[in-house]
Structure formats: structure tokens, C-alpha cells
């Protein structure tokens, strides 16, 4: 065993061995980086799809409860649902702005948020309630930023 190690460590073989390792190893490393990048993209799309699905379910459920409370004339419940609805919307905008939604599902999320914001802008009762919910300048910061940055 010592003879093989001594033979490998002889200086005459080292440059050739290093060149061979570089020639073979470099393309293998590039393929590995490509595979990792592709997997990261696929993972990101899967996370995006899950986030969009959860966001849609949450917002649609909240809108349904909001409508039901309004139809029953339950003002306290309606006000609570509007507050929770805006929290869901604020979270959706933050997730979108953080870049957690990409690909086609990200585009669907963008359109859903725009549609929901249009609903809010057209509903005077909801707009008035939003004003009473505003506690600080940071309240609904993500909603305002989304409106400013994203094409409607």
C-alpha cells in the first residue's frame, strides 16, 4: 500500500492527475449544479401552488362568512369577519411580495388578489370598516405596497 501512495505522490504524476480530475470533475460539477437548480425551481413551484391553494380557500371561506353575516344583519359578526378578511388579504399580499408565489400559480394569485382588492374598493361598507381597523401607519402596509407595485 505504501508503494502505491509513494508512486501517486511522485511529482511527475501530480500535474497529469490534477488535469485529469479537472477535466472529468468540472462537467460533472456543472451537471450537479444544474440538477440542484432545477430541483430548487420545482420545489419553489410546488410551494407556490400550495400557498396559492391555501390562500384562495381561506379568502373564499372568509368572503362567504362575511356575506352570511351581512345577510343575517349580524353587525358584530360582520365587523369581525371584515377584520379577519383584511388580515387574510394582508397576508396574501405579503406572501406575494416576498416572491413566494411564482409561475402560473403566482399569476393566478396575483389575479385573485387584484379581484379581491377590486371588491374591497367597490364596497363602501368594507372600505369604511378598513379605516376603523387602521391602528398605525404600518396597518395594511402590504396591501398598499401590493397596490402600488402590481399592475392591475
ZIBELKA-V138872 format. One record per backbone hydrogen bond with DSSP energy under -1.0 kcal/mol. CO is the residue of the C=O (numbers start at 1). NH is the residue of the N-H. Records with the same first field share a line. If there is no record, write none. Layout:
BEGIN
CO=NH, NH
END
This chain:
BEGIN
1=5
2=6
3=7
4=8
5=9
10=13, 14
13=17
14=18
15=19
16=20
17=21
18=22
19=23
20=24
21=25
22=26
24=28
25=29
26=30
27=31
28=32
29=33
30=34
31=35
32=36
33=37
34=38
35=39
36=40
37=41
38=42
39=43
40=44
41=45
42=46
43=47
44=48
45=49
46=50
47=51
48=52
49=53
50=54
51=55
52=56
53=57
54=58
55=59
56=60
57=61
58=62
59=63
60=64
61=65
62=66
63=67
64=68
65=69
66=70
67=71
68=72
69=74
73=75
74=78
75=79
76=80
77=81
78=82
79=83
80=84
81=85
82=86
83=87
84=88
85=89
86=90
87=91
88=92
89=93
90=94
91=95
92=96
93=97
94=98
95=100
96=99
102=106
103=107
104=108
105=109
106=110
107=111
108=112
109=113
110=114
111=115
112=116
113=117
114=118
115=119
116=120
117=121
118=122
123=127
124=128
125=129
126=130
127=131
128=132
129=133
138=141
140=144
141=145
142=146
143=147
144=148
145=149
146=150
END
